[in-house]
Amino acid sequence: MKNRVILMIVACAGLFMFSCKNGGSQSGFTITGQIHNAGAAKGAELLKLDSNNLTGIDTAEIDASGKFKLEGTSAYANLFRIKIGEDSYDIIAHNGDNIEFEATSGKNDYTAKGSVDDAEMKAFNSLNRKFSTKNSQVVAEYEAKAATNKSDTLLTYYRSIFMQNTREYSKEVLTFVDKNKNSLVAFYAASSVDPRENEGALIAYAENIKDKFTDNPMVQRYIKQTIALKPVSIGAKAQDFTLPGLDGKSISLADYKGKYVMIDFWASWCKPCRMENPNVVKQYGIYKSKGFNILGISLDNDKAKWADAIKADGLTWA
């Protein structure tokens, strides 16, 4: 009887361990990979994007036929990167996915069957490659000409082309984002454009997805931070505030309602601010008769230094 009990315990323990092992595979995701022409690359690495940082979570050897297997866990759909030698491949994955990955070393195209939003990822990668190629050509052309004729004029010319390409890229990315707002790829695409130049479009996007991707903390953080910019974004009604002037009297932004007003943030210790003040004084002298007003907001803690700077720079506005 005692031996039978021991045998039953061992059997149950084995069954428990088997169940845990199977449960573990179900709770994560797997990537079964095939890389062609791997060359000197002997291994593959899986990295996870989290808070704008890529963290390595798994590695695998590549066998003689180019096959490898990577595993990871993520309770929510997230961006992962497969790195093989000098090549990188982005995919979306989460627990339960069984992804079949295939690529050829040195080539941009790859497949990730079983990866959510695979089609959207391919479309965004194609868009990225198009503008990367355009900008690489601009840089190469500039460097070739600058080798024999380096000048500010040449740099200005090619910089303008580069910036135009950047504007076109942002426009196409935002179109992609609008068409694919239900895809997580759109979030990563939106993160690739300049937030200052595309503030309005990004705020609108954040508002559109505020009820989506609720389990992804990085997306939720982005939504919260972006929507918080709305009250102070271009075109929004300025929030009123009241601060004491040099004479101690309160001055409010509301005092300038219906007027053209430039809010100038500066300080006595801010060298660039002080260098620009003569230009501001000049423009104020030209346009104040036409209704132009300036409201200066000093970041000084020392009132005496603030007063001395106002007098020295000839600032006659509030």
C-alpha positions in Angstrom: 0.0 0.0 0.0 2.8 2.4 0.9 4.6 1.7 -2.4 1.3 2.3 -4.3 0.9 5.7 -2.7 4.5 6.6 -3.6 3.9 5.6 -7.2 0.8 7.7 -7.4 2.6 10.7 -6.0 5.4 10.3 -8.5 2.9 9.9 -11.4 0.9 13.0 -10.3 4.1 15.0 -10.0 5.1 14.0 -13.5 1.7 14.9 -14.8 1.9 18.3 -13.0 5.3 19.1 -14.5 4.0 18.1 -17.9 1.0 20.4 -17.5 3.2 23.3 -16.4 5.5 22.9 -19.3 2.6 22.9 -21.8 1.0 25.8 -20.0 4.2 27.8 -20.3 4.3 27.3 -24.1 0.7 28.4 -24.3 1.4 31.5 -22.2 4.1 32.8 -24.5 4.7 32.9 -28.3 7.1 31.2 -30.6 8.9 32.3 -33.7 10.1 29.5 -36.0 12.6 31.1 -38.3 14.3 30.4 -41.6 17.1 32.7 -42.8 18.7 32.2 -46.2 22.3 33.2 -47.0 23.0 33.8 -43.3 26.7 34.0 -44.1 28.8 34.7 -40.9 25.7 35.1 -38.7 25.5 32.2 -36.3 22.6 33.3 -34.1 19.4 35.2 -33.9 18.3 37.6 -31.2 14.8 38.7 -30.1 14.3 42.1 -28.7 11.3 43.8 -27.2 10.4 47.5 -27.5 9.4 48.9 -24.2 9.4 52.6 -23.3 11.5 53.5 -26.4 14.1 50.9 -25.4 14.9 47.6 -27.0 15.6 44.9 -24.6 17.0 41.5 -25.5 14.7 38.6 -24.3 15.9 35.5 -26.2 18.7 34.2 -28.4 19.0 31.1 -30.6 21.6 29.4 -32.7 21.1 29.2 -36.5 21.6 25.7 -37.7 23.4 24.6 -40.9 20.1 24.9 -42.9 19.3 28.4 -41.6 16.7 27.4 -39.1 16.2 28.8 -35.6 13.6 29.2 -32.9 12.9 32.1 -30.6 10.4 32.4 -27.7 9.0 35.3 -25.8 6.1 36.4 -23.6 3.8 39.4 -23.9 0.4 39.7 -22.4 -0.5 42.3 -25.1 0.4 42.9 -28.7 3.8 44.6 -28.9 6.6 45.4 -31.2 9.5 42.9 -31.3 12.7 42.9 -33.4 14.5 39.9 -34.7 18.2 40.7 -35.2 20.4 38.5 -37.3 23.9 39.8 -38.0 23.5 43.4 -39.4 19.9 42.8 -40.4 16.8 43.6 -38.3 13.2 42.6 -38.8 10.2 44.1 -36.9 7.1 42.1 -36.1 4.1 42.4 -33.8 3.6 39.5 -31.4 1.8 38.5 -28.2 1.0 35.4 -26.2 -0.4 32.5 -28.1 1.2 33.5 -31.5 3.0 30.8 -33.5 4.9 32.8 -36.1 6.6 31.4 -39.1 9.4 33.8 -40.1 11.4 33.7 -43.3 14.0 36.2 -44.7 17.1 36.4 -46.9 20.1 38.1 -45.4 20.8 41.5 -46.9 17.3 41.9 -48.4 14.5 44.0 -46.9 11.5 41.7 -47.6 10.5 39.1 -45.1 7.4 37.2 -44.1 6.0 36.6 -40.6 3.0 34.4 -41.0 0.9 34.3 -37.8 2.0 37.8 -36.8 -0.8 40.2 -36.2 -0.8 43.2 -38.5 1.8 41.6 -40.8 0.3 43.3 -43.9 0.4 46.7 -42.2 4.0 46.2 -41.1 5.0 45.3 -44.7 3.3 48.5 -45.9 5.0 50.7 -43.4 8.4 49.1 -44.0 7.9 49.8 -47.7 7.1 53.4 -47.0 10.2 53.7 -44.8 12.5 52.2 -47.4 11.3 54.6 -50.1 12.2 57.7 -48.1 15.4 56.1 -46.6 16.6 55.5 -50.2 15.7 59.1 -51.2 17.5 60.6 -48.3 20.5 58.3 -48.8 20.8 59.5 -52.4 20.6 63.2 -51.3 23.4 62.6 -48.7 25.6 60.7 -51.3 25.1 63.5 -53.9 26.0 66.2 -51.4 29.1 64.4 -50.1 30.3 63.8 -53.7 30.0 67.5 -54.6 31.2 68.8 -51.2 34.5 66.8 -51.7 35.5 69.4 -54.3 33.3 72.4 -53.6 32.3 72.6 -50.0 30.2 75.7 -49.3 27.4 77.0 -47.1 25.3 77.5 -50.3 25.7 73.8 -51.2 24.8 72.7 -47.7 21.7 74.9 -47.6 20.6 73.6 -51.0 20.8 69.9 -50.0 19.4 70.5 -46.5 16.3 72.0 -48.1 15.9 68.9 -50.2 16.3 66.7 -47.1 13.8 68.7 -45.2 11.3 68.5 -48.1 11.7 64.7 -48.1 11.0 64.7 -44.4 7.8 66.7 -44.8 6.7 64.4 -47.6 7.5 61.4 -45.4 5.5 62.8 -42.5 2.5 63.4 -44.8 2.6 59.9 -46.1 3.0 58.4 -42.6 0.1 60.4 -41.3 -2.1 59.2 -44.2 -1.0 55.6 -43.4 -1.8 56.2 -39.7 -5.3 57.5 -40.5 -6.1 54.5 -42.8 -4.7 52.0 -40.3 -5.6 53.5 -36.9 -6.9 50.1 -35.6 -3.5 48.6 -36.2 -0.7 48.7 -33.7 1.7 49.4 -36.5 0.1 52.8 -36.9 1.2 53.7 -33.4 4.8 52.9 -34.2 4.5 54.8 -37.5 3.0 57.9 -35.7 6.0 57.8 -33.3 8.4 58.2 -36.2 7.3 61.8 -37.2 8.3 65.0 -35.6 5.7 65.7 -32.9 6.3 69.5 -33.0 5.7 69.7 -36.7 2.6 67.4 -36.7 1.1 68.2 -33.3 -2.5 68.6 -34.5 -2.6 65.4 -36.5 -1.0 63.4 -33.6 -3.4 64.8 -31.0 -6.3 63.8 -33.3 -4.8 60.3 -33.7 -4.4 59.9 -29.9 -8.0 60.9 -29.4 -9.1 58.3 -32.0 -7.4 55.4 -30.3 -7.9 56.4 -26.6 -10.3 53.4 -26.2 -8.0 51.0 -28.1 -4.9 49.1 -27.1 -6.0 49.5 -23.4 -3.7 46.6 -22.3 -0.5 48.2 -23.9 1.0 50.5 -21.3 3.3 52.3 -23.8 0.4 53.2 -26.1 -1.7 54.4 -23.1 1.2 56.5 -21.9 1.5 58.0 -25.4 -2.2 58.8 -25.6 -2.2 60.5 -22.2 0.8 62.6 -22.9 -0.3 63.6 -26.4 -3.9 64.5 -25.5 -2.5 66.6 -22.6 -0.9 68.9 -25.2 -4.3 69.8 -26.7 -5.0 72.9 -24.4 -1.7 74.5 -25.5 -1.5 73.3 -29.1 -1.5 75.6 -32.1 -5.0 76.9 -32.8 -6.3 76.1 -29.3 -7.7 78.9 -27.1 -4.9 80.1 -24.8 -5.4 79.4 -21.1 -5.6 82.5 -19.0 -3.0 83.2 -16.3 -2.2 86.1 -13.9 1.3 87.1 -12.8 2.7 90.1 -10.9 4.5 92.8 -13.0 7.7 94.6 -12.0 5.6 97.1 -10.1 3.7 94.4 -8.2 0.4 94.9 -10.0 -1.3 91.8 -11.4 -1.3 91.3 -15.2 -3.5 88.7 -16.9 -3.5 87.3 -20.4 -7.2 88.1 -20.5 -6.2 91.8 -20.4 -5.1 91.4 -24.0 -8.3 89.7 -25.2 -9.0 90.7 -28.8 -5.5 92.0 -29.4 -2.4 90.6 -31.2 0.0 89.5 -28.4 3.3 87.7 -28.4 4.1 85.9 -25.1 7.9 86.1 -24.7 9.5 83.8 -22.2 12.9 85.0 -21.1 15.3 85.6 -18.2 18.1 87.9 -17.3 20.5 84.9 -17.2 19.4 83.6 -20.6 22.1 84.7 -23.0 20.3 83.7 -26.2 17.2 85.6 -24.9 19.3 88.7 -24.2 21.0 88.5 -27.6 17.6 88.4 -29.3 16.1 91.3 -27.3 17.4 94.1 -29.6 15.5 92.4 -32.5 12.3 92.1 -30.5 12.6 95.8 -29.4 13.1 96.8 -33.0 10.0 94.9 -34.2 7.9 96.2 -31.4 8.8 99.7 -32.3 7.7 99.1 -35.9 4.4 97.3 -35.2 3.1 98.5 -31.9 1.1 101.3 -33.6 -0.6 98.6 -35.6 -1.9 96.8 -32.5 1.1 94.5 -31.8 1.6 93.7 -28.1 4.2 91.8 -26.1 3.7 90.1 -22.7 7.1 89.2 -21.2 7.2 86.3 -18.8 10.5 86.3 -16.9 11.9 83.1 -15.3 14.0 85.1 -12.9 14.0 84.5 -9.2 16.0 87.6 -8.5 13.8 90.7 -8.9 16.7 93.1 -9.0 18.4 91.3 -11.8 15.1 91.1 -13.7 14.6 94.9 -13.3 18.2 95.6 -14.4 17.9 93.4 -17.5 14.6 95.2 -18.5 16.3 98.6 -18.2 19.5 97.5 -19.9 17.7 96.0 -22.9 15.1 98.7 -23.2 12.0 96.5 -22.8 9.1 98.9 -22.6 6.2 96.3 -22.6 4.6 94.6 -19.7 
